[in-house]
């Protein structure tokens, strides 16, 4: 028996027929493509695809470029005295237009010659291969100001980004035709991304029903969320699993940007036109201006500059995913969660006081808020163009559009990233986190404020005293009762308020500690009982999992994914048990 070939689309029987087709000789063009990569004129990312490139071009055959289709670019061939449904003759002329074809034919066959254009159309990949220069007006090259001369013949460096599955079908053909017809290949770098797959890494297929319609996704989560998910999930040459949970998370990030921007813009209401104009970012903040700022402002600007330096380097190396994720981490974790909260102290104080120093502190905060938002949005714009452009247009800015705004870093430039201010504010962050963790461990309700006695060495004492209001806000402490002093003095003040309950002791680093009296905040006896019960349950879970994993034959006979899941669960339970045990010990000591 012989299998009958059928069309994938319509199911019709495919009947092989010998027919006349048009071919293009490719050996010379292929050799130029090979040499372009070998010489470094063309760089392929990732490099492992160079092997595929060489394999295809080394073993290339003449290219059949004719297709028997209704739609496409007609073959530029006119047959002499051709007629009928398939007017192919052995005599023909090649020309760009019918008028040119007749002019050529009349020279050989006289004024009465009749021509019929070949019915075939060009292969799609042949037409696509002409795209880089045909859209620039080629073959009419124009003068020095023409699109062809500016953007193709005399362009700077350029990069093509495309899927690895069409490296030969499209990329190689553009290089071959560009080199042959213009004397220059169309681009210097080819960045090969992977194919988009479903959340489980499977190829999308109508048959399996796992196709994700981008329009539906955009309607649900927004264009920026989908674009950011795809662009940051990419690793050169590797496929991209599209998980809807990630798209939803990135939609939430876009919402976070809106909310952060609303806070910033809300605090620009009522400022003078002169101050508004002065807030437009015209270039990087100088090292001198940075040094004049308070520690929190120095810190966020320094972190922003570090972000610019790192993201610029990552984009130059085409590590797009890492670059986009770093911008998100900065805006969400550093800018929104930390500096916005600190800035509230300056801005809210200015609403209640006309004191010049208070007003100056608020003005500095506004300057830093706009500067950091503007600078980081320039980095984020390629990943989330719509939300960043919309917000940027509402902020003080220079220029017509964020899309055409200057990149924050010039070639060869490195922005200043601060010194002591970064170290001090990171210690401040660690202190806040430790106190927040203590509140959570002891189940202090969110609406209750703690009394905190902060002990600090000489280096941190002045800084913490200056930022007393911000610290109280972030740890939810009673500012009037909070003390900031040397470690021994802070401990003594906390002990004096203990009333039979030993204060919770938090150690951040050498020379930075906190003491938190828990009187009236925590039912110690109730918490000890709860933690004891939780510890017993976790101990039982750990013992059960260890017994299961240690059972004879389990590791060998059970499926690998089942064994791996059991090991991961055991590790998680052990970590939970250690945390609960530590908290219980601290509770008993405190009680």
C-alpha positions as CSV (number, residue, x, y, z in Angstrom):
1,X,0.0,0.0,0.0
2,X,1.1,3.6,-0.7
3,X,0.0,6.6,1.4
4,X,-1.8,9.2,-0.7
5,X,-0.5,12.7,0.0
6,X,-3.1,15.3,0.8
7,X,-3.2,19.0,1.2
8,X,-2.9,20.1,4.9
9,X,-5.4,22.9,4.3
10,X,-8.1,21.5,2.1
11,X,-7.5,17.8,2.2
12,X,-7.3,17.4,-1.6
13,X,-5.1,14.7,-3.1
14,X,-1.7,16.1,-4.2
15,X,-0.7,15.0,-7.6
16,X,3.0,15.5,-8.5
17,X,3.5,17.1,-11.9
18,X,6.6,18.0,-13.8
19,X,6.4,21.8,-14.6
20,X,8.5,24.7,-15.7
21,X,9.6,26.9,-12.9
22,X,11.8,30.0,-12.4
23,X,15.0,29.6,-10.4
24,X,17.6,32.0,-8.9
25,X,21.3,31.0,-8.8
26,X,22.3,31.3,-5.1
27,X,25.9,30.1,-4.8
28,X,27.6,33.4,-5.1
29,X,25.1,35.2,-2.8
30,X,25.3,32.4,-0.2
31,X,29.1,32.7,-0.2
32,X,28.8,36.4,0.7
33,X,26.4,35.5,3.5
34,X,28.9,33.0,4.9
35,X,31.8,35.5,4.7
36,X,29.7,38.2,6.4
37,X,29.4,36.0,9.5
38,X,32.9,34.7,9.5
39,X,34.4,38.2,9.1
40,X,32.2,39.7,11.9
41,X,30.3,42.0,9.5
42,X,27.2,40.1,10.6
43,X,26.7,39.0,14.2
44,X,24.1,36.3,15.1
45,X,22.8,36.1,18.7
46,X,23.0,33.5,20.2
47,X,26.2,32.3,18.5
48,X,25.1,28.7,18.4
49,X,22.8,29.6,15.4
50,X,26.0,30.3,13.3
51,X,26.3,26.5,12.8
52,X,22.8,26.4,11.4
53,X,23.6,29.4,9.2
54,X,26.7,27.8,7.7
55,X,25.0,24.5,7.3
56,X,22.2,25.9,5.2
57,X,24.4,28.2,3.1
58,X,27.1,25.7,2.5
59,X,24.6,23.2,1.2
60,X,22.3,25.7,-0.7
61,X,20.7,24.8,-4.0
62,X,19.3,27.1,-6.7
63,X,16.2,28.7,-5.4
64,X,12.8,28.1,-7.0
65,X,11.1,31.4,-6.7
66,X,7.9,30.9,-8.8
67,X,4.6,30.1,-7.2
68,X,1.3,29.2,-8.8
69,X,-0.9,31.4,-6.6
70,X,-3.4,34.2,-7.0
71,X,-1.8,36.7,-4.7
72,X,1.8,37.9,-4.8
73,X,4.3,39.9,-6.8
74,X,4.1,38.9,-10.5
75,X,7.2,37.4,-12.0
76,X,8.7,40.2,-14.1
77,X,8.8,38.2,-17.3
78,X,6.8,38.7,-20.5
79,X,6.5,35.9,-23.0
80,X,6.6,36.6,-26.8
81,X,3.3,35.8,-28.5
82,X,2.2,34.0,-25.4
83,X,-1.5,33.2,-25.2
84,X,-3.9,30.9,-23.4
85,X,-4.3,29.9,-19.7
86,X,-0.6,29.1,-19.3
87,X,1.2,31.3,-21.8
88,X,4.8,30.1,-21.3
89,X,7.1,30.2,-24.3
90,X,10.8,29.8,-24.7
91,X,11.2,33.4,-25.8
92,X,10.7,36.1,-23.2
93,X,12.0,39.4,-22.0
94,X,12.7,40.5,-18.4
95,X,11.7,44.0,-17.4
96,X,10.6,46.1,-14.5
97,X,7.4,47.3,-16.2
98,X,5.3,46.3,-19.2
99,X,6.4,49.4,-21.1
100,X,10.0,48.5,-20.6
101,X,9.2,44.9,-21.7
102,X,7.6,46.1,-25.0
103,X,10.5,48.4,-25.7
104,X,12.9,45.5,-25.4
105,X,10.8,43.1,-27.4
106,X,10.2,45.5,-30.3
107,X,14.0,45.8,-30.8
108,X,14.1,42.0,-31.5
109,X,10.7,41.2,-32.9
110,X,9.3,44.4,-34.5
111,X,6.5,46.8,-33.7
112,X,3.7,44.2,-33.9
113,X,5.1,41.9,-31.2
114,X,2.6,40.7,-28.6
115,X,3.5,40.0,-24.9
116,X,1.8,38.2,-22.1
117,X,3.2,38.4,-18.6
118,X,4.0,35.1,-16.9
119,X,1.1,34.0,-14.6
120,X,3.3,32.9,-11.7
121,X,4.1,35.0,-8.7
122,X,7.3,35.3,-6.6
123,X,7.9,33.2,-3.6
124,X,6.8,35.1,-0.5
125,X,10.4,34.9,0.9
126,X,11.8,36.4,-2.2
127,X,9.5,39.4,-1.9
128,X,10.3,39.6,1.8
129,X,14.0,39.4,1.1
130,X,13.8,42.7,-0.8
131,X,12.0,44.4,2.1
132,X,14.9,46.2,3.9
133,X,15.8,48.3,0.9
134,X,12.7,48.2,-1.3
135,X,10.7,50.2,1.3
136,X,13.4,52.9,1.2
137,X,12.8,53.7,-2.4
138,X,15.2,51.3,-4.1
139,X,16.1,51.0,-6.9
140,X,15.7,54.8,-7.0
141,X,18.4,55.7,-4.5
142,X,17.7,59.4,-4.6
143,X,20.1,62.1,-3.1
144,X,22.0,62.1,0.2
145,X,18.8,63.1,2.1
146,X,16.7,60.2,0.7
147,X,15.4,57.5,2.9
148,X,17.6,55.0,1.1
149,X,20.8,56.9,1.7
150,X,20.0,57.9,5.3
151,X,18.5,54.6,6.6
152,X,20.1,52.0,4.5
153,X,23.2,52.9,2.5
154,X,24.7,55.2,5.1
155,X,23.0,54.0,8.3
156,X,24.8,53.3,11.6
157,X,24.5,50.0,13.3
158,X,21.2,48.2,13.1
159,X,19.7,45.1,14.6
160,X,17.1,42.7,13.2
161,X,15.0,40.9,15.8
162,X,13.1,37.8,14.7
163,X,12.3,34.2,15.5
164,X,14.9,31.4,15.0
165,X,12.5,29.4,12.8
166,X,13.0,31.8,9.9
167,X,16.7,32.3,10.1
168,X,17.1,30.7,6.6
169,X,13.7,31.5,5.1
170,X,13.9,35.2,5.7
171,X,17.1,36.4,7.3
172,X,19.5,34.6,5.0
173,X,17.5,35.7,1.9
174,X,17.6,39.4,3.1
175,X,21.4,39.2,3.5
176,X,21.8,37.4,0.1
177,X,19.6,39.8,-1.8
178,X,20.9,42.9,0.0
179,X,24.5,42.1,-0.7
180,X,23.7,41.2,-4.3
181,X,21.5,44.2,-5.3
182,X,22.9,47.0,-3.1
183,X,26.4,45.9,-2.2
184,X,25.6,46.1,1.5
185,X,23.9,43.7,3.9
186,X,20.8,45.1,5.6
187,X,21.8,44.8,9.3
188,X,24.8,44.2,11.5
189,X,23.2,42.0,14.2
190,X,20.5,39.4,14.1
191,X,18.8,38.7,17.5
192,X,17.0,35.3,17.4
193,X,14.2,35.0,20.0
194,X,12.3,31.8,20.7
195,X,8.7,30.8,19.8
196,X,5.8,31.6,22.1
197,X,4.4,28.5,23.8
198,X,1.7,28.0,26.4
199,X,2.3,28.2,30.1
200,X,3.3,24.5,30.2
201,X,5.9,25.0,27.4
202,X,3.8,23.2,24.8
203,X,3.5,24.4,21.2
204,X,0.2,26.2,20.7
205,X,-2.2,24.3,18.4
206,X,-5.8,24.6,17.5
207,X,-6.1,20.8,17.8
208,X,-5.0,20.8,21.4
209,X,-7.0,23.9,22.2
210,X,-4.2,25.8,23.9
211,X,-3.9,28.7,21.5
212,X,-3.8,32.1,23.3
213,X,-5.4,34.9,21.2
214,X,-3.3,38.0,21.8
215,X,-6.3,40.3,21.2
216,X,-8.3,38.5,23.9
217,X,-5.3,38.8,26.2
218,X,-4.9,42.5,25.4
219,X,-8.6,43.1,26.1
220,X,-8.3,41.4,29.5
221,X,-4.9,42.6,30.7
222,X,-3.8,45.4,28.4
223,X,-1.2,45.8,25.6
224,X,1.6,46.8,27.9
225,X,1.2,43.8,30.2
226,X,1.4,41.4,27.3
227,X,4.3,43.2,25.7
228,X,6.2,43.3,28.9
229,X,5.6,39.6,29.6
230,X,6.8,38.5,26.2
231,X,9.8,40.8,26.0
232,X,11.1,40.0,29.5
233,X,10.4,36.3,29.2
234,X,12.6,36.0,26.3
235,X,16.1,34.4,26.3
236,X,18.0,34.4,23.0
237,X,17.1,31.3,21.0
238,X,14.9,29.7,23.6
239,X,11.1,29.4,23.5
240,X,8.9,31.6,25.6
241,X,6.2,30.0,27.8
242,X,3.3,32.4,28.1
243,X,1.8,32.1,31.5
244,X,-1.4,34.1,32.1
245,X,-0.5,34.5,35.7
246,X,2.6,36.4,34.7
247,X,0.5,38.6,32.4
248,X,-1.9,39.4,35.2
249,X,1.1,40.2,37.5
250,X,2.5,42.6,35.0
251,X,-1.0,44.2,34.6
252,X,-0.8,44.8,38.3
253,X,2.6,46.4,37.8
254,X,1.1,48.8,35.2
255,X,-1.6,49.7,37.8
256,X,1.2,50.3,40.4
257,X,2.8,52.7,38.0
258,X,-0.5,54.6,37.5
259,X,-1.0,54.8,41.3
260,X,2.6,56.0,41.9
261,X,2.3,58.6,39.2
262,X,-1.0,59.8,40.5
263,X,0.7,60.4,43.9
264,X,3.5,62.3,42.3
265,X,1.2,64.4,40.0
266,X,-1.1,65.1,42.9
267,X,1.7,66.7,44.8
268,X,2.6,68.9,41.9
269,X,-0.8,70.6,42.0
270,X,-0.5,74.2,43.0
271,X,3.3,74.6,42.4
272,X,4.4,77.7,40.5
273,X,4.9,77.6,36.7
274,X,8.6,78.4,37.3
275,X,9.0,75.3,39.5
276,X,7.0,73.1,37.1
277,X,9.3,74.1,34.2
278,X,12.4,73.5,36.4
279,X,11.3,69.9,37.1
280,X,11.6,68.9,33.4
281,X,14.5,66.5,33.2
282,X,17.1,67.8,30.7
283,X,20.0,65.4,31.6
284,X,21.5,63.3,34.4
285,X,21.6,64.7,37.9
286,X,25.2,65.9,38.7
287,X,27.3,64.4,41.5
288,X,27.3,67.8,43.2
289,X,23.5,68.1,43.3
290,X,23.2,64.5,44.6
291,X,25.6,65.2,47.4
292,X,23.4,68.2,48.5
293,X,20.4,65.9,49.0
294,X,19.3,64.2,52.2
295,X,20.2,60.5,52.6
296,X,16.9,59.0,51.3
297,X,17.0,61.2,48.2
298,X,20.6,60.5,47.6
299,X,19.9,56.8,47.9
300,X,17.0,56.6,45.4
301,X,18.9,58.8,42.8
302,X,22.0,56.6,43.3
303,X,19.9,53.4,42.8
304,X,18.3,55.0,39.7
305,X,21.7,55.8,38.2
306,X,22.9,52.3,39.0
307,X,19.8,51.0,37.2
308,X,20.6,53.1,34.1
309,X,24.2,51.9,34.0
310,X,23.2,48.2,34.3
311,X,20.2,48.3,32.0
312,X,22.2,50.1,29.3
313,X,24.9,47.4,29.5
314,X,22.3,44.6,29.4
315,X,20.5,46.0,26.4
316,X,23.9,46.3,24.6
317,X,24.4,42.6,25.3
318,X,20.8,41.8,24.3
319,X,19.8,40.4,27.7
320,X,16.4,42.0,27.3
321,X,14.6,39.9,29.9
322,X,17.0,40.8,32.7
323,X,17.0,44.5,31.7
324,X,13.2,44.7,31.8
325,X,12.9,42.8,35.1
326,X,15.4,45.1,36.8
327,X,13.4,48.2,35.9
328,X,10.3,46.6,37.3
329,X,12.1,45.6,40.5
330,X,13.4,49.1,41.0
331,X,10.1,50.9,40.3
332,X,8.1,48.5,42.5
333,X,10.4,47.7,45.3
334,X,12.7,50.7,45.7
335,X,10.7,53.7,44.3
336,X,7.1,52.8,45.2
337,X,7.6,50.8,48.4
338,X,10.4,52.9,49.9
339,X,11.0,56.4,48.5
340,X,7.4,57.3,47.9
341,X,6.7,56.5,51.5
342,X,9.6,58.6,52.8
343,X,8.6,61.5,50.5
344,X,5.1,61.5,52.1
345,X,6.7,62.8,55.3
346,X,8.3,65.8,53.5
347,X,5.2,66.5,51.3
348,X,2.6,66.2,54.0
349,X,4.6,68.3,56.4
350,X,4.8,71.1,53.8
351,X,1.0,71.1,53.6
352,X,0.8,72.0,57.3
353,X,3.7,74.4,57.7
354,X,5.1,77.5,55.9
355,X,8.5,77.0,57.5
356,X,11.1,77.7,54.7
357,X,13.1,74.5,55.6
358,X,10.0,72.4,55.5
359,X,9.0,73.9,52.1
360,X,12.6,73.4,50.8
361,X,12.5,69.7,51.8
362,X,9.2,69.2,49.9
363,X,10.7,71.0,46.8
364,X,13.7,68.6,46.9
365,X,11.3,65.6,47.2
366,X,9.3,66.8,44.2
367,X,12.6,67.3,42.2
368,X,13.7,63.7,43.0
369,X,10.2,62.2,42.4
370,X,10.0,63.6,38.9
371,X,13.6,63.0,38.1
372,X,13.5,59.3,39.1
373,X,10.1,58.7,37.5
374,X,11.2,60.3,34.2
375,X,14.6,58.6,34.1
376,X,13.2,55.1,34.9
377,X,10.4,55.5,32.4
378,X,12.9,56.1,29.6
379,X,14.3,52.7,30.5
380,X,10.9,51.0,30.8
381,X,9.4,52.6,27.6
382,X,10.6,50.0,25.1
383,X,8.9,47.3,27.3
384,X,5.7,49.2,28.2
385,X,5.3,52.1,25.8
386,X,1.7,53.1,26.3
387,X,1.4,53.5,30.1
388,X,4.9,55.2,30.3
389,X,4.1,57.6,27.4
390,X,0.7,58.5,28.9
391,X,2.2,59.3,32.3
392,X,5.2,61.1,31.0
393,X,3.0,63.4,29.0
394,X,1.3,64.5,32.2
395,X,4.5,65.2,34.0
396,X,6.9,68.1,33.6
397,X,9.0,67.1,30.5
398,X,11.2,68.4,27.7
399,X,10.4,67.3,24.2
400,X,7.3,66.1,22.3
401,X,7.3,62.4,23.3
402,X,8.9,59.9,25.5
403,X,9.4,57.7,22.5
404,X,11.9,60.3,21.0
405,X,13.4,61.4,24.4
406,X,17.1,61.1,24.9
407,X,18.4,57.8,26.5
408,X,19.6,58.6,30.0
409,X,23.2,57.5,29.3
410,X,25.5,58.7,26.6
411,X,28.1,56.3,25.0
412,X,31.0,55.8,27.3
413,X,29.3,57.6,30.2
414,X,28.7,56.2,33.7
415,X,26.3,58.0,36.1
416,X,27.4,58.6,39.7
417,X,25.9,56.1,42.2
418,X,26.7,57.5,45.6
419,X,28.5,56.0,48.6
420,X,27.8,56.4,52.3
421,X,24.2,57.4,51.6
422,X,23.5,54.0,50.0
423,X,25.1,52.1,52.9
424,X,23.1,54.1,55.5
425,X,19.8,53.8,53.8
426,X,20.2,50.0,53.2
427,X,20.8,49.8,57.0
428,X,17.6,51.8,57.5
429,X,15.7,49.4,55.2
430,X,17.0,46.4,57.1
431,X,15.9,48.0,60.4
432,X,12.4,48.6,59.1
433,X,12.2,45.0,57.7
434,X,13.3,43.5,61.0
435,X,10.8,45.5,63.0
436,X,8.0,44.6,60.5
437,X,8.9,41.0,60.8
438,X,8.8,41.2,64.6
439,X,5.3,42.7,64.4
440,X,4.2,39.9,62.1
441,X,5.7,37.1,64.2
442,X,4.0,38.4,67.3
443,X,0.8,39.0,65.5
444,X,0.6,42.8,66.3
445,X,-2.5,44.1,64.6
446,X,-1.9,46.5,61.7
447,X,-3.9,49.3,63.3
448,X,-1.8,49.2,66.5
449,X,1.3,51.2,66.9
450,X,4.4,49.9,68.7
451,X,6.7,51.8,71.0
452,X,10.2,51.5,69.5
453,X,13.5,52.2,71.2
454,X,16.2,52.4,68.6
455,X,19.8,51.9,69.5
456,X,22.4,53.1,67.1
457,X,26.1,53.8,66.8
458,X,27.5,57.2,66.1
459,X,27.4,56.7,62.3
460,X,23.7,56.0,62.1
461,X,22.5,58.1,65.0
462,X,22.3,61.5,63.3
463,X,20.7,60.0,60.2
464,X,18.0,58.1,62.1
465,X,17.3,61.2,64.2
466,X,16.9,63.3,61.1
467,X,14.5,60.7,59.5
468,X,12.6,60.0,62.7
469,X,9.2,60.8,61.2
470,X,9.8,58.5,58.2
471,X,11.0,55.7,60.4
472,X,7.9,56.0,62.6
473,X,5.7,55.9,59.6
474,X,7.3,52.8,58.0
475,X,7.3,50.7,61.2
476,X,3.9,52.0,62.5
477,X,5.4,53.4,65.7
478,X,4.2,56.1,68.1
479,X,6.6,58.9,67.0
480,X,6.2,60.8,70.3
481,X,7.2,57.8,72.4
482,X,9.9,56.5,70.0
483,X,13.5,57.1,71.2
484,X,16.7,57.0,69.2
485,X,19.8,56.8,71.2
486,X,22.9,54.7,72.0
487,X,22.2,51.0,72.2
488,X,22.7,50.7,76.0
489,X,20.4,53.6,76.7
490,X,17.7,52.3,74.3
491,X,17.7,48.9,76.1
492,X,17.4,50.6,79.4
493,X,14.4,52.7,78.3
494,X,12.7,49.6,76.9
495,X,13.3,47.6,80.1
496,X,11.8,50.4,82.1
497,X,8.6,50.0,80.2
498,X,8.6,46.2,80.2
499,X,6.1,45.7,83.1
500,X,7.0,42.0,83.5
501,X,7.3,41.3,79.7
502,X,10.8,41.3,78.3
503,X,10.9,43.6,75.2
504,X,11.4,42.0,71.8
505,X,15.0,42.5,70.9
506,X,15.8,43.0,67.2
507,X,19.5,43.1,66.0
508,X,20.1,44.5,62.6
509,X,23.8,44.8,62.5
510,X,26.7,45.8,64.8
511,X,25.6,49.1,66.3
512,X,22.0,49.0,65.1
513,X,19.4,47.4,67.3
514,X,15.7,47.9,68.3
515,X,13.8,47.1,71.5
516,X,10.0,46.8,71.3
517,X,8.0,46.6,74.5
518,X,4.9,44.4,73.8
519,X,2.7,45.4,76.8
520,X,-0.9,45.7,75.6
521,X,-0.1,44.6,72.1
522,X,0.2,40.8,72.3
523,X,-1.4,38.0,74.3
524,X,1.8,36.0,75.0
525,X,0.1,33.0,76.5
526,X,-2.2,32.7,73.5
527,X,0.6,33.1,71.0
528,X,2.8,30.4,72.7
529,X,-0.1,28.0,72.5
530,X,-0.7,28.7,68.8
531,X,2.9,28.4,67.9
532,X,3.3,25.2,69.9
533,X,0.3,23.6,68.0
534,X,1.8,24.8,64.7
535,X,5.2,23.4,65.6
536,X,3.7,20.0,66.5
537,X,1.9,19.8,63.2
538,X,4.9,20.7,61.2
539,X,7.1,18.2,63.1
540,X,4.6,15.5,62.3
541,X,4.6,16.5,58.6
542,X,8.4,16.4,58.4
543,X,8.6,13.0,60.1
544,X,6.0,11.6,57.7
545,X,7.8,12.9,54.6
546,X,11.2,11.7,55.8
547,X,9.7,8.2,56.4
548,X,8.2,8.2,52.9
549,X,11.4,9.3,51.2
550,X,13.4,6.8,53.2
551,X,11.1,3.9,52.4
552,X,12.8,1.1,50.5
553,X,12.3,1.4,46.8
554,X,10.4,4.8,46.8
555,X,13.2,6.8,45.2
556,X,13.7,4.1,42.5
557,X,10.1,3.1,41.7
558,X,8.2,6.3,42.1
559,X,8.0,8.7,39.1
560,X,10.8,11.3,39.1
561,X,8.4,14.2,39.4
562,X,6.7,12.6,42.5
563,X,10.1,12.2,44.2
564,X,11.1,15.7,43.4
565,X,7.8,17.1,44.7
566,X,8.2,15.2,47.9
567,X,11.7,16.5,48.4
568,X,10.7,20.1,47.7
569,X,7.7,19.8,50.2
570,X,10.1,18.4,52.8
571,X,12.5,21.3,52.4
572,X,9.7,23.8,52.7
573,X,8.2,22.1,55.8
574,X,11.7,22.1,57.5
575,X,12.1,25.8,56.7
576,X,8.7,26.5,58.2
577,X,9.5,24.4,61.3
578,X,12.8,26.3,61.9
579,X,11.0,29.6,61.7
580,X,8.2,28.6,64.1
581,X,10.7,27.0,66.5
582,X,12.8,30.2,66.5
583,X,9.7,32.4,67.1
584,X,8.4,30.1,69.9
585,X,11.8,30.3,71.7
586,X,11.7,34.1,71.4
587,X,8.2,34.2,72.7
588,X,9.0,32.0,75.8
589,X,12.1,34.2,76.5
590,X,10.0,37.3,76.2
591,X,7.2,35.9,78.4
